[in-house]
């Protein structure tokens, strides 16, 4: 059995840890509110832009002047996985779940004879995937605090991805991030980023929609909207990740605080029993000594 001094030191250590986790939970809760508002505010614009691009794309599908960001390269041999995580840990399974989804999809494509490359945004995602695919990385970004990222950052990432696509480094780009549902639920999500994937419902919506004439023509509008759409989807993923990270961190720190409290109770019981046993031993020794006299 551990000594009374060792138990006392351990109890004080766990109490200090509990104070830290409780403070981190409060910080995460404060950041979560702002991150959630930003994520929810950005969803309508990103979703509507996807619908507009899909509507325009359905009009120019098959035309000779269609943008490569829409038409693709005509192949799907090389796939680039854009894995967006965070630079910091202590966020539960937030980073691990995103990396696990990317790893599972990579295994499926590799089994089909495809080539998979990784473009990571976030140090934690790179750390997880680099152990399994050390030779498949093309670039890694450490964005810092996800809550402070702006559209200019996402536009820079998008320009780099588009330049690599135009240089022929890959055929299809997939974006992996965590979609924020609630404080307790963050859903790892995969989205085809390049070329832009046209939803099947677009044709149905277009059939029921009113006749719209565009000025300038659809190709010219798409030439501007397609790069913007890539940046918007990346920015949306960053906003969703920021909220998901804080939600997961808040839950993880709450669990850690509760676990520390349970451990303190168990250690306190063990300490009291050891102290009682020590007192009983001392009393027995005193009584035995008195009887010997």
N, C-alpha and C positions, 0 to 999 in steps of 0.2 A: 504494500500500500504506500502511496506517495506520502511524503512528510507534510506536516501542516504548513510549513513555509512554502513548499512547492505548490500546494493547492491554492494558497493565498495569492501567490504570484500569478498563477494561471487564471484565477478568477478575475483579478485586476486587469490582466491582459485581454481577456474576453470582453470585459466591460468597456475597455478602451476601443476595441474593435467594433463593439455594438454602437458606440457613439458615432464612430466614423460612418458606418453603414446607414445609420439613421439620418445623419446629415446629408449623405449622398442621395438618399431617397428623396429628401426634401428638395435638394437642388434639381434632381431629375424631374420631380413633379412641377417645379416652377418652369423649367425649360420645355417640358412636354406641352404645356398649355399653348405657348407661342408656336412651337413646332407643329402641333395639331391644327391650329388655326391656319398656318401657312399652307400646310398640305391640303386641307379641305378647300381653301380659297383657290388653289391652283388646279384642282381637278376639273372643274367645268371648262376652263379654257383649253386644257390639254385634250380633253375628250372631244370637245367641239372641233378643235383643229384636226384631229384624226378623222372626224366625220367629213369635214370639208375636203381634206386631201383625198379621202376615199371617193367622195362624190366626183371630184374633178378627175381622179385617176380612171374612174369607170368610163368617162367620156373620151379619154385619149388612149385607152387600152388598145395595144396593137399598132398604134400609129408609128411611123418611122422616126419621128422627132421626140419620142418619149425619153424622159430623163433616165440615166442609168440608176439613179437612186430609187426609181420606181420599177424599171424593167429588169434590173439586176445585170449580172454578167452572162447569164445564160447557163451558168453552172452552179453547183452547190457542193463542190468538193472541199473547199477550205472554209471553215467556220470560225469566226472570231467571237469569243465569249467576253462581253464587257461585264465584269463582276463588280458591282458597287456595294461596298461594305463601309466600315468606319475605321478610323485610325486607333481608336481606343477600345479597351476591353471592359470587363466588369458589366457586361450588358446581357447576361444570360446566354441564351442560344441564338441571339440575333445574327451574329456574324456566321456562326456555324451552320445555321439553317440555309442561308443563302449559298454558302460554299458547297453544302451537301447537294442542293438542287443542281448547281452547275456541274459538280462532279458526276452526278447520276446521268445528266444529259450528255456530258462528254463521253462517258463510257458507252452510251447507246450509239452515238455517232461514230466513235472509233470502231465499235463492233461492226458497223456498216461499211468500214473502209474509208471513212472521212478523216480529214485532218482538222484538229481542233487547236486553236491558239487562244491565249488568254491576254486580256487587256484589263488590268485591275484598277479600280478607283477605291483606295482604302488599304491601309497596311495589313489589317487583319485578314482580309480575303486573300491577299498575296501570300501571307505566311502559311495559311492552311493549304492552298492549292500548290504552292511551290514544292511542298514535300512529295507530291504525287506526280507533278508534271514540271520538273525543273527545266526542261529544254523547250517548253512550249510557250514561254512568255515573250511577248513583243514589247510591252510597256507597262509601267506601274506608276500610279499617281498617289500621293499622300495628300488628301484634300484638307486635313486638319479638322476643325470643328464643323460638322455638317450643317449646323444651324446658321453658320455665317456665310455659307456659299451663296453666291448670287447668280443671276442669269448669265453674266459675263463669263463666269467660270465654266458653266455648262456649255456655253457657246464655244469656248476654247476647246473643250473636250470634243464637241461635235465636229468642229473644223478639222481637228487632228484625225478623227475617225473617217471623215469623208475623204480627206487627202490620202489616207492609207487605202481606202476603197478604190479611189480613182487610180492609184498606183498599182492596183492589182494584187495587193497583199492578201486579200481574202474575198470570198464570194458572198457570204451571208454573215451579218452581225446580230448577235442575240444579247439582250440586256437582262441582267439578273439583279433584282433588288427586292426589298421587303415592302409589301403593301400594308399600310397601317389600317387595321380594322377597329381596334380598341386597345385599351391599356393592356389587356390580357391576351390579345390576339394580334399577331403580325404574320402575314401570309407571304412566304417566299414566292416570287413571281418571275416568270420568264416572258419576255416580249421580243418579237423580231423587230430589230431596229432598222437595219439596212439589208436588202431593199425594203421599202415600206410595204407592209402586208395589207392587202385590201380585204376587209371583212366580206364574207359572203353575203351578208345582209345588205351590203351597199347597193347591189343590183336591185333588190326588192324595194329599197327605199327610193331609189332613183326612178323606178317605174311609177310609184305613187306620188312622186314629187311634182311640183309645178315646173313648167319649162323655164329655164333660166338662161339668159344670154350673158356671156362674160366679155368684159372689155378691160384689158386686152384678152387674147385667146387663152384657152386652158393651159397650153404648154408654157406660155410666158408666166402665168400665175404660179404654176407648179414649180417652175425653175426657182422662184423665190421662196415658195412655201415649203418645199421638201427639205432643204437644209435647216430652215427654221423649225420644222416639225421634229427633226432629229434632236436639235438643241432643247426644244420644249420637253420632249419625252425624257431626255437626260435630266433636265432640271426638275421635272416632276418626280423622277426616281430619287433624286437627292432630297427633295422635300419629304417624300414618303419615308425614306431611310432615316431622316432626322427625327421624325415623329416616332418611328418604330424603335429606334435606338433608345430614346428616352423612356418610352413605354416599357421596353424590355428591361432597361436598367432600373427603373422604378420598381418593377415586380421583383427583380433579382435582389435588390437591396432590401426590400421589404421581407423577403424570405430569409435573407441573411440575418436581418435584425431579429426575426422571430427565432431562428435557429440558435443565435447567440443567447437569447433569453432562456431558451430551453437548456442550453449547455450550462449557463450560469446556475440554474436551479439544480441541475444534477451535481455540479461541482460543489455547490453550497451544502447539499445534503451529505455528500461524501466528506466535506470538510467538517461538518458538525458531528458526524459519526466518528471521524478520526479524533476530533477534539474530545468528544465524550469518552472515547476509549482511553485516551491519554490521561484524562482526569481520573477515570476509574482505576487505572493502573497506579497512579500516584497515591490515591486513597488506600488501595490495597497494600501498597508498600509502607505507607505511614502506619496503618493498623497493624501490619505484621511486625513492624519495628517496635511499636508500642507493646505488643504482646510479648515480644522477645525480652523486653526489659522486666 
